[in-house]
Amino acid sequence: MGMWLLVVLAALFEIGWASGLKYAVTWYEWALTGLGVVGSFLLLVYVSTKLPASTVYAVFAGLGAVGTVVVDIVIFGEDFSLTVIFFVALLIFGVIGLKTVTDHEEGAK
């Protein structure tokens, strides 16, 4: 379970740097954006050596995408629609499905 928490942490870093690319203005905001890039990828690489890399990346990308959309809507006031909600829900179900399948496969080994 601890490795999956690191995947979530990596996704949080990704959400931060993805938002930073759009909204950073000052040098320290850009520095934080850069640290987010480095942190997310270091964690992603480390966890990929411990868990199935394809599942780790899919979960990381899904959480990062969903989180970035949520941050854009909630914090930055971006518009949202039923289409956005549908695709965000689809991503969430996909991530849950991959995590479930991976857990079952790891338990079978």
Backbone as ProteinMPNN parsed JSONL, in Angstrom:
{"seq_chain_A": "MGMWLLVVLAALFEIGWASGLKYAVTWYEWALTGLGVVGSFLLLVYVSTKLPASTVYAVFAGLGAVGTVVVDIVIFGEDFSLTVIFFVALLIFGVIGLKTVTDHEEGAK", "coords_chain_A": {"N_chain_A": [[0.827, -1.206, 0.0], [2.019, 1.222, 0.642], [3.613, 1.986, -1.546], [1.698, 2.714, -3.409], [0.718, 4.997, -2.237], [2.872, 6.659, -2.677], [2.623, 6.911, -5.427], [0.292, 8.425, -5.542], [1.272, 10.734, -4.277], [3.19, 11.486, -6.19], [1.439, 12.095, -8.264], [0.161, 14.295, -7.133], [2.284, 16.118, -7.116], [2.478, 16.324, -9.887], [0.035, 17.535, -10.551], [0.466, 19.996, -9.367], [2.694, 21.006, -10.882], [1.622, 20.989, -13.445], [-0.46, 22.824, -13.251], [1.104, 24.99, -12.591], [2.472, 25.473, -14.986], [0.598, 26.851, -16.46], [-0.189, 28.999, -14.83], [1.966, 30.16, -13.448], [3.931, 33.003, -12.671], [5.859, 34.584, -11.325], [9.395, 34.303, -10.44], [9.771, 32.49, -8.313], [7.417, 31.013, -8.385], [7.767, 29.735, -10.818], [10.035, 28.294, -10.115], [8.981, 26.562, -8.172], [7.265, 25.162, -9.842], [9.137, 23.848, -11.461], [10.377, 22.249, -9.489], [8.216, 20.644, -8.902], [7.977, 19.171, -11.286], [10.392, 17.709, -11.242], [10.125, 16.33, -8.768], [7.765, 14.804, -9.216], [8.508, 13.087, -11.32], [10.769, 11.769, -10.289], [9.637, 10.324, -8.156], [7.83, 8.781, -9.647], [9.548, 7.223, -11.26], [10.926, 5.787, -9.257], [8.814, 4.318, -7.975], [7.981, 2.823, -10.122], [9.913, 0.904, -10.303], [9.232, -0.833, -8.351], [6.579, -1.641, -8.589], [4.211, -2.796, -11.126], [5.098, -1.179, -14.034], [3.483, -0.216, -16.16], [0.91, -0.074, -15.062], [1.371, 1.634, -12.911], [2.076, 3.988, -14.281], [-0.315, 4.5, -15.683], [-2.156, 4.916, -13.586], [-0.919, 7.097, -12.312], [-0.98, 9.037, -14.412], [-3.746, 9.206, -14.818], [-4.723, 10.074, -12.279], [-3.329, 12.479, -12.129], [-4.378, 13.878, -14.342], [-7.139, 14.028, -13.711], [-6.953, 15.371, -11.249], [-5.779, 17.794, -12.071], [-7.794, 18.878, -13.683], [-9.808, 19.186, -11.747], [-8.562, 21.035, -9.989], [-8.286, 23.205, -11.756], [-11.003, 23.83, -12.155], [-12.078, 24.216, -9.512], [-10.243, 25.903, -8.095], [-9.222, 27.787, -9.942], [-11.41, 28.626, -11.358], [-12.25, 27.682, -13.881], [-14.424, 26.842, -16.622], [-16.877, 24.22, -16.553], [-18.494, 21.258, -17.764], [-21.127, 18.877, -18.482], [-19.936, 17.058, -20.155], [-17.215, 17.234, -19.472], [-17.376, 16.335, -16.814], [-18.278, 13.715, -17.298], [-16.05, 12.554, -18.675], [-14.02, 12.86, -16.768], [-15.058, 11.248, -14.739], [-14.963, 8.82, -16.114], [-12.179, 8.497, -16.347], [-11.557, 8.207, -13.61], [-12.917, 5.802, -12.976], [-11.497, 4.11, -14.658], [-8.913, 4.213, -13.526], [-9.445, 3.114, -10.998], [-10.255, 0.568, -11.838], [-7.864, -0.42, -13.048], [-6.192, -0.438, -10.792], [-7.533, -2.3, -9.189], [-7.388, -4.648, -10.765], [-4.611, -4.968, -10.87], [-4.023, -5.372, -8.144], [-5.294, -7.872, -7.749], [-3.809, -9.477, -9.501], [-1.253, -9.266, -8.381], [-1.719, -10.516, -5.95], [-2.12, -13.111, -6.778], [0.357, -14.05, -7.434]], "CA_chain_A": [[0.0, 0.0, 0.0], [2.88, 2.391, 0.722], [4.057, 2.389, -2.885], [0.591, 3.406, -4.069], [0.674, 6.353, -1.673], [3.891, 7.422, -3.404], [2.043, 7.233, -6.739], [-0.613, 9.551, -5.289], [2.131, 11.898, -4.038], [3.735, 11.875, -7.498], [0.343, 12.734, -8.999], [-0.033, 15.628, -6.546], [3.341, 16.95, -7.696], [2.129, 16.575, -11.288], [-1.047, 18.527, -10.559], [1.1, 21.28, -9.064], [3.489, 21.564, -11.981], [0.757, 21.225, -14.607], [-1.116, 24.107, -12.996], [2.154, 26.004, -12.639], [2.782, 25.823, -16.378], [-0.388, 27.811, -16.956], [-0.439, 30.146, -13.966], [3.168, 30.725, -12.825], [4.333, 34.313, -13.179], [7.096, 35.024, -10.681], [10.49, 33.332, -10.508], [9.599, 31.404, -7.337], [6.349, 30.13, -8.883], [8.4, 28.882, -11.832], [10.925, 27.366, -9.407], [8.116, 25.524, -7.605], [6.813, 24.348, -10.973], [10.264, 22.977, -11.806], [10.511, 21.249, -8.426], [7.11, 19.703, -9.079], [8.343, 18.269, -12.386], [11.447, 16.806, -10.762], [9.559, 15.464, -7.734], [6.812, 13.829, -9.755], [9.17, 12.062, -12.119], [11.612, 10.938, -9.419], [8.751, 9.372, -7.483], [7.292, 7.863, -10.656], [10.607, 6.278, -11.627], [11.176, 4.906, -8.114], [7.698, 3.395, -7.777], [7.931, 1.925, -11.283], [10.835, -0.216, -10.081], [8.651, -1.693, -7.312], [5.253, -2.084, -9.019], [4.128, -2.863, -12.591], [5.29, 0.177, -14.568], [2.353, 0.219, -16.99], [-0.192, 0.29, -14.174], [1.804, 2.822, -12.172], [1.971, 5.165, -15.148], [-1.726, 4.764, -15.97], [-2.747, 5.499, -12.379], [-0.289, 8.414, -12.172], [-1.512, 9.944, -15.437], [-5.17, 9.399, -14.558], [-4.879, 10.938, -11.109], [-2.83, 13.807, -12.485], [-5.336, 14.528, -15.244], [-8.345, 14.337, -12.937], [-6.606, 16.403, -10.277], [-5.556, 19.069, -12.75], [-9.12, 19.385, -14.069], [-10.487, 19.625, -10.523], [-7.905, 22.27, -9.542], [-8.671, 24.272, -12.687], [-12.401, 24.206, -11.932], [-12.34, 24.664, -8.14], [-9.371, 26.996, -7.652], [-9.005, 28.819, -10.954], [-12.683, 29.053, -11.921], [-12.472, 27.263, -15.271], [-15.76, 26.324, -16.901], [-17.009, 22.771, -16.67], [-19.744, 20.839, -18.388], [-21.423, 17.462, -18.284], [-18.935, 16.297, -20.906], [-16.014, 17.193, -18.632], [-17.684, 15.452, -15.69], [-18.321, 12.352, -17.819], [-14.712, 12.037, -18.956], [-13.296, 12.761, -15.499], [-15.573, 10.029, -14.098], [-14.419, 7.691, -16.869], [-10.79, 8.344, -15.894], [-11.552, 7.686, -12.241], [-13.278, 4.38, -13.034], [-10.373, 3.408, -15.277], [-7.839, 4.106, -12.532], [-9.895, 2.131, -10.006], [-10.202, -0.739, -12.489], [-6.464, -0.845, -13.152], [-5.695, -0.727, -9.44], [-8.166, -3.547, -8.758], [-6.807, -5.751, -11.533], [-3.219, -5.125, -10.437], [-4.037, -5.986, -6.814], [-5.631, -9.288, -7.898], [-2.685, -10.161, -10.148], [-0.155, -9.344, -7.415], [-2.098, -11.504, -4.952], [-2.052, -14.445, -7.378], [1.765, -14.454, -7.621]], "C_chain_A": [[0.863, 1.258, 0.0], [3.357, 2.895, -0.628], [2.945, 3.137, -3.615], [0.405, 4.807, -3.501], [1.728, 7.239, -2.334], [3.417, 7.778, -4.812], [1.1, 8.427, -6.594], [0.195, 10.824, -5.049], [2.74, 12.404, -5.346], [2.671, 12.588, -8.323], [0.054, 14.13, -8.447], [1.039, 16.599, -7.041], [3.006, 17.298, -9.145], [1.029, 17.624, -11.401], [-0.464, 19.913, -10.308], [1.868, 21.848, -10.234], [2.643, 21.807, -13.216], [0.008, 22.545, -14.454], [-0.106, 25.24, -13.076], [2.51, 26.419, -14.051], [1.837, 26.89, -16.911], [-0.41, 29.103, -16.142], [0.797, 30.776, -13.336], [3.557, 32.038, -13.495], [5.699, 34.705, -12.624], [8.155, 33.927, -10.737], [10.291, 32.191, -9.52], [8.439, 30.487, -7.707], [6.896, 29.2, -9.965], [9.352, 27.877, -11.191], [10.119, 26.229, -8.777], [7.58, 24.597, -8.692], [7.905, 23.362, -11.38], [10.489, 21.895, -10.769], [9.397, 20.206, -8.504], [7.388, 18.698, -10.174], [9.344, 17.232, -11.895], [10.881, 15.822, -9.734], [8.63, 14.406, -8.289], [7.52, 12.725, -10.519], [10.124, 11.197, -11.298], [10.77, 9.89, -8.687], [8.209, 8.337, -8.457], [8.318, 6.809, -11.042], [10.853, 5.292, -10.487], [10.064, 3.864, -7.962], [7.606, 2.396, -8.93], [8.913, 0.769, -11.167], [10.27, -1.225, -9.083], [7.314, -2.31, -7.711], [5.23, -2.163, -10.543], [4.113, -1.46, -13.212], [4.091, 0.655, -15.373], [1.176, 0.649, -16.122], [0.148, 1.541, -13.386], [1.624, 4.062, -13.036], [0.515, 5.507, -15.439], [-2.417, 5.417, -14.776], [-2.222, 6.914, -12.168], [-0.9, 9.422, -13.149], [-2.992, 10.232, -15.201], [-5.419, 10.326, -13.386], [-4.418, 12.36, -11.404], [-3.803, 14.57, -13.364], [-6.597, 14.943, -14.494], [-8.059, 15.468, -11.956], [-6.409, 17.767, -10.904], [-6.877, 19.69, -13.184], [-9.849, 19.927, -12.844], [-9.881, 20.928, -10.008], [-8.288, 23.435, -10.453], [-10.094, 24.757, -12.425], [-12.587, 24.853, -10.563], [-11.526, 25.896, -7.77], [-9.308, 28.135, -8.665], [-10.267, 29.209, -11.718], [-12.909, 28.72, -13.384], [-13.892, 26.722, -15.421], [-15.747, 24.801, -16.912], [-18.385, 22.443, -17.228], [-19.994, 19.377, -18.053], [-20.426, 16.584, -19.023], [-17.656, 16.156, -20.087], [-16.237, 16.232, -17.464], [-17.692, 13.992, -16.141], [-16.916, 11.791, -18.011], [-13.838, 11.956, -17.703], [-13.751, 11.507, -14.753], [-15.036, 8.788, -14.793], [-12.962, 7.429, -16.482], [-10.718, 7.729, -14.5], [-11.886, 6.197, -12.234], [-12.168, 3.553, -13.67], [-9.229, 3.193, -14.308], [-8.207, 3.068, -11.471], [-9.827, 0.724, -10.59], [-8.784, -1.264, -12.607], [-5.892, -1.224, -11.794], [-6.26, -2.052, -8.944], [-7.557, -4.75, -9.459], [-5.376, -6.016, -11.089], [-3.149, -5.788, -9.068], [-4.336, -7.476, -6.899], [-4.477, -10.065, -8.512], [-1.502, -10.296, -9.199], [-0.45, -10.389, -6.349], [-1.984, -12.927, -5.47], [-0.621, -14.95, -7.503], [2.334, -15.157, -6.433]], "O_chain_A": [[0.471, 2.266, -0.588], [3.49, 4.102, -0.83], [3.213, 4.085, -4.355], [-0.024, 5.711, -4.218], [1.502, 8.434, -2.53], [3.771, 8.835, -5.334], [1.109, 9.334, -7.426], [-0.16, 11.885, -5.565], [2.799, 13.611, -5.58], [2.965, 13.571, -9.003], [-0.261, 15.046, -9.207], [0.746, 17.755, -7.347], [3.223, 18.428, -9.582], [1.093, 18.503, -12.261], [-0.852, 20.885, -10.956], [1.728, 23.027, -10.56], [2.915, 22.742, -13.969], [-0.14, 23.295, -15.418], [-0.418, 26.324, -13.57], [2.818, 27.585, -14.298], [2.231, 27.732, -17.718], [-0.625, 30.182, -16.695], [0.686, 31.845, -12.735], [3.519, 32.166, -14.719], [6.588, 35.11, -13.373], [7.855, 32.772, -11.04], [10.603, 31.043, -9.837], [8.467, 29.301, -7.379], [6.536, 28.024, -10.023], [9.469, 26.743, -11.657], [10.525, 25.068, -8.84], [7.457, 23.39, -8.482], [7.632, 22.185, -11.614], [10.763, 20.747, -11.119], [9.613, 19.031, -8.208], [7.082, 17.515, -10.03], [9.167, 16.032, -12.106], [11.131, 14.62, -9.821], [8.693, 13.245, -7.886], [7.172, 11.552, -10.381], [10.273, 10.009, -11.583], [11.145, 8.72, -8.61], [8.136, 7.152, -8.132], [7.988, 5.627, -11.139], [10.975, 4.091, -10.726], [10.339, 2.67, -7.836], [7.197, 1.252, -8.73], [8.765, -0.24, -11.857], [10.771, -2.345, -8.98], [6.955, -3.383, -7.226], [6.14, -1.649, -11.193], [3.217, -0.66, -12.94], [3.717, 1.824, -15.276], [0.515, 1.642, -16.427], [-0.701, 2.415, -13.212], [1.085, 5.07, -12.579], [0.147, 6.682, -15.443], [-3.18, 6.368, -14.944], [-2.994, 7.828, -11.876], [-1.286, 10.523, -12.757], [-3.441, 11.367, -15.363], [-6.226, 11.252, -13.476], [-5.049, 13.327, -10.976], [-4.03, 15.763, -13.162], [-7.064, 16.073, -14.628], [-8.839, 16.414, -11.849], [-6.822, 18.782, -10.341], [-7.059, 20.902, -13.065], [-10.442, 21.005, -12.898], [-10.618, 21.837, -9.626], [-8.581, 24.529, -9.972], [-10.36, 25.958, -12.469], [-13.187, 25.923, -10.462], [-12.065, 26.838, -7.189], [-9.336, 29.307, -8.291], [-10.206, 30.035, -12.629], [-13.679, 29.401, -14.061], [-14.481, 26.211, -14.468], [-14.738, 24.175, -17.238], [-19.311, 23.252, -17.166], [-19.167, 18.724, -17.417], [-20.107, 15.486, -18.567], [-17.079, 15.071, -20.021], [-15.374, 15.407, -17.165], [-17.168, 13.126, -15.44], [-16.621, 10.683, -17.563], [-12.998, 11.062, -17.598], [-12.925, 10.783, -14.197], [-14.689, 7.808, -14.133], [-12.558, 6.279, -16.311], [-9.909, 6.836, -14.249], [-11.215, 5.414, -11.562], [-11.929, 2.417, -13.261], [-8.638, 2.114, -14.269], [-7.378, 2.242, -11.092], [-9.391, -0.209, -9.915], [-8.526, -2.427, -12.299], [-5.186, -2.225, -11.669], [-5.537, -2.845, -8.341], [-7.246, -5.755, -8.821], [-4.974, -7.171, -10.949], [-2.316, -6.667, -8.845], [-3.705, -8.271, -6.201], [-4.192, -11.188, -8.094], [-0.818, -11.32, -9.203], [0.46, -11.078, -5.889], [-1.774, -13.855, -4.688], [-0.403, -16.151, -7.66], [3.5, -15.551, -6.449]]}, "name": "protein", "num_of_chains": 1, "seq": "MGMWLLVVLAALFEIGWASGLKYAVTWYEWALTGLGVVGSFLLLVYVSTKLPASTVYAVFAGLGAVGTVVVDIVIFGEDFSLTVIFFVALLIFGVIGLKTVTDHEEGAK"}
